Amino acid sequence: MRLVFIKKKFSIHGGAERYLQTFIQHLKKAKHEIHIFANKWDGEDGIIFHKINILPFTSFLSALTFNMNTNSKLKTLNSKPDCVISFERTNCQDIYRAGEGCHAEWLQIREEIEPFFKKISFRINPLHVFLLRLERKLFSNTKKIIANSKMIKKQIIKHYAVPEERITVVYNGVDLERFKLRNRDKWREDIRKRLNVSGDTKVLLFVGSGFQRKGLKTFVEAVSLLKYKNIKALVIGKGDVRSYKTMIRQYDVSDNFIFIKPQKEIEKFYAAADIFVLPTLYDPFSNATMEAMAAGLPVITTRNNGVAELIEEGHEGFVMENLIDARELSEKIDVSLGNIEYMGKMARKKAEEFPIEKAIAEFIRIIQNA
């Protein structure tokens, strides 16, 4: 098949990009012709890259021009592709993977927690106005929509009245070989030594860029409330580190926190950790949460993370009902610290039900049917 994939840019710390790259590798092995439409992508043999120019000055102009120029570039192809699959909000695809979730839902969540002036800005900000219009159009016109959790499927139906049969849920899946239990034997001691963490210290791992949406503030406050004190909170990702370092000083937990930038070999850091914590405000399906489960870590997240659908309370981990309740989070961390071995085994067992190969096979079937 001649397949076109649309994704604005490649980033080493982007879960959607890592998922798409893995997906493409499988398609290449099957000898499909792969085209990537993107503004930025790493060069790779066996892939035909089409540069999509954008105006990067604001998020609004970036989104607007990427959609416009992708539509134009598609029309210049010598022969029509068998299927166009978009991982971005565009209106030129046969299949849309709603990996970014539902923007209308995200704004609704923010309205519950943001100050009044922010709520007003949502209605006049050109980016939000454009994305809502584009979202309505793409959900109305796209032949097939792939949601990466039941949560996202329900939200799309709620906001845009899309017929249920047009939306298929395909969980992302995880590379069970890359994120395996034996990584602990290989890397745990070395990584802890590099981080200056002693063997008896418990490491709480937070992985995610965009600290506000990922709930880092709630995590910081929860650490200050923990009964168990011999811990380190390892934060890996991109965000306003300076303001959060000010925050941890205010909560008197500076000695407990370590910040490092996004890591290409993130599996080594799962091996060094004891519990994974992501009190996210909104995550359609956090790949990091699934990777942590595969690595044998108990996970604590919120009901607004699509992965929460796979977590049974007290088994693979815990799910927070109140998104910003630091006391609830601290209590769940304390309980997990007393049951790491059992919950870690259950987390790995659950992850084994969702290998990346299964997710890709389901995705390919949808492409073939489309």
N, C-alpha and C positions, 0 to 999 in steps of 0.2 A: 504494500500500500504506500501511497504518497501522502505523508502526514505533515501537517503544519501545527506547530505548537507556539502559542503566544505567551510570553512572560517578559515583563518590562526589563528586569535586570537580574544578574546573577550575584549572589552574596554568599560568602562562606558560612554566615551565621543564619541564613534564611532556611527555615524548615521546608517551605514550599519548593525552593530551588533544589534542595538536596533530594527531595522526593521526586521532582521532575527529572533530575539528572539520573537517578537510579532507574526510573521508568524508561528513559531514553536508551540507557545501556542495554536493557532487555530487548527493546525494539530493534536496536542496531544488530544484535546477535541474530535476530529473526529476519535480517536483510530488508527491512523496510526503509524507504527513502524518507529521511527526517529533515525537516526545515524548522529553524528557530527564528521567530520574529521577536526581536528584543532591541532595546537601546544599548544594553551592555551584557555581554556573555563571554565566557572564557572560550578561546579557540579550541576546537576538538575535531580530530579526524572522524570522518564518516557523518558529519553534520553540516548542512548548508545553512549558513548564518545570514540573515537579512537584517541589516542595521535600520532601526526605526528612530529617526531623529525626533527630539522633543525640545520644548522650551522649558528649561529646568528652573526658571526663576522662582516659581511658586508651585505648590502641590497642585493647585487648580490647573495651571497652564500645562504642567507635566502630564496630568491625567487626560486633559482635553486633547493635547496634541498627539499623545501616544495613540489614543483611539482613532483620531482622524487619519494619522499617517499610516497606521496599520491597515485600515480599510483601503487606503490608496495603494499601498505596496502590494496587497493581495491581488489587486486587479492587474498588476504588471507581470504576474507569473506566466510563464510560457504555456503551461497546461494546468488545468484545474486539479487541485488536490482532492484525494478521496475523502479526507475529513480534516476540518479545522478545529483544533481543540485549544481553548483559551483558559489560562490560569489567571487572567486579569479581567477586570470589568471592561469589556469591549462589546461591540454589537455586530460582529462579523463572523461569528463562530457557529459550528454545528453542535458542538458540545462545550458547555461551560462548567468548569470545576469551581465550585463556590468555596475555595479554600480560605478566602478572606471573610467568609461569613456573610452576614446581611447588614449592610450599612445602616439601614433604618432601625434595626434592633440595637446596634452599637450606640446610635444617638439616643435612643430611648433609655438605655442603661446609664449613659452619661448624664442625662437630664435628672436622674434620680440622685446623683451625688455631686454634681457641679453647682457652683454658685449661680445666682440669678442672671448676672450679665453674660455668663457663658451660655446659658440656655437660650438667651435671646440671639446670641451670635450664630447658633446652629441654624437658625431660620434665614439668615441673611448672608452667611459665609458662602461665597461662590463655589468653593470646593464641595461643600455638603449639598448645595442645591443641584450642582451638576451630577454628583454621584447618585443622588436619589433619582433623578430623571433617567440617568443611564441605567441604573439598576432596574427601574420599572420596565424600561424598553427591552433590556436583555432577558429578563425573566419572562416577558411576554412573548418574545420572538424566538428564543433559542430552542432548538428541537429537543435537546436532552440536557438535563442539569444533573451534575454529580455533587452531592453533599457529602462531606466527610464525617458527619454525625447525624443522628436522628434529631438532635437539638436544632441543627441548622435547617434541616428539612422542614421542621415545624415552623421555624421563624419565617422562612420564605413563603410558606403557605399562608401564615398569619398576615404578613404585610402585603403580599402581592397576589393572593388568591390563585396561585399556580396549581393546576390539576396535579393531584398526588402522583399519578402514574408517570408524569414527566420527570419526576425527581427520583434518582436512585442513590441510596446511601452506600458508599464504599469507604470503609475505614482506611486510614492511610497505610497501615501495616508498618512493620519495623524490621530492620536487618538483624536477625537473631544471631548471626555469626559475628557481626561487628560488635554488638552490645551483648556480650556473653558473660557468664559468671566467672569463667576462668581468667578474665581480665584482672580480677583482684590479685591473683597470684603474681601476675606479670608487672602491674603498675602501681598497686596501692601504696606500697612502702615508698617507692621512688617519688611519686607525686606528693605525698604527705611530707616527705623530707624537703622537697623544693618549696613547699608552702609553709614550712616550719610548724607543722602540726604533729603533736605527739601521738603515739599509738593508742592511748586510752581516751583521747579526745573524740567526741562525736561530731561529725561534719554534716551540717545541713546544707544541701546544695540547691541553689536557685539559678536556673538557666533561662535567659530571655532578654531580648532587646526591646527597648521601649518600656522603661521601668515603671512609669505611671500605670499603663494598661496592665502590666504583668503583676501589679500589686505589691511592689517592693516596700512601699510605706507601711502596709499592714504587716509585712514580714519583719521589718525593723522593730516595730512596736511589740510584736509577738515575742521576739527574742528577748526583749527587756522584761517580759513577764514570765519567762520560763522558770520552773522550779529547778530543773536540771541546769547547772551552771557551766559544766566543763564541755562547752561546745564552741565550734567555729562555724560561722555562716559564710559560705563561699558563694559569691555572686559573680556569675559569668555572663557578660553581655555588654551591649552598648546603651548608654543613657547619660543623664546628667549626674555623673559620679560625684562631682563637687557638692551639689546640694544635698545628696544623700549622705555624704560623709559628715556634713553639718548636722543632719538629722540624727545620725547615730551618736554624735557627741552629745546632743541634747538628751538622748535617751540613755546616755552613759553606757553604751555597749561598743565603743570604738575598738576595744581589744578583742571583741568577738567576730569582727567582720573582716573579710578579705575580698577585695574587688580585683578581677582580672578581665582582660578583653576577651572577645569571642575566640574560641579555640577550634582549629581544624580537627584535631584529634580529641574531640570531646569525650570519647569513650574512656579515655584514661582518667578523666575527672569523675565520671560516674563510679569508676572502680575505687576511687579514693574516698567516696562519700558513704554516708550511712542512711540518710533519708533525703528524699527529694521534696522540695516545697515550692509550690507555685500558686499563690493566692490571686490568680488572675481575675480581672474584671470581665474579660471577654476573650475567649480563645476557641475558634470553631473546632479545632482538634490539635492540641499541643503535641507536636512530634517529640519535644524534649521529655514530656511526661511519659510517653510510650517508650522512649529509649531508656529512661530511668527504670521503668518496670522490667524491661528486657534485661537490664543490668542487675536485677535483683534488689532494687531499692523500694521500700515502702514509699508511696507517694501521697502527698496531701495537696489537694487543689480545691477548686470551687465548683459549684453547680453550673457555672458559666463556661466551663471547659468541656468540650465534647467528649474527651476521654473519661469524664466522670461517669458516663453511661456504663463503663466497663468495670467500675470500682464498686466492690461490695464493702460496706462499712466494717472496719476492723479486720478485714482480710487482706486485700491488696493495699489498703490505705484508708484514707478518710476524705470525705467531701464536705466542704463548708457550705452551709446554707446562706449565711450572712456574708456577703462578699468582703466587707471591710471590718469584720469583728476580730480584732487582734487577740482578744481573750479566748475566743473560741479556737482560733488557730493555735495559740500557745498550749491550750489543753490537749489538742489533738497531737501536737508534736511531743508533749510529755508522755502521753499514752504510747505513742509509736516508739519512743526511745526505749520503752520497757518491753517491746515485742518485735524488735527489728528482724530477728532470724525468721520467725514464722511468716510475718507479713512480706518479707523480701522473697521468700520461696513462693508464696501465693502470687505475688506480682509477676515474677518470672513465668509461672505457670499460665497466668492469664495472657501475657504477651505472646506466648508460644501459639496461641490460637489465631494470631494475626500476623503471620509472616509477610514480608514485603512482596514475596512471589505471589501470594494469594491475592493481594490487593491489585497487583499489576495484571494478573490474569482476568480479574473481574473488569478492570478498566478496558483491557483489550477487547473483551467480548462486547462491551458497550460500543466501542469504536466500530467494530465489525457490523454490529446491528444497525448503527446509525448510517 
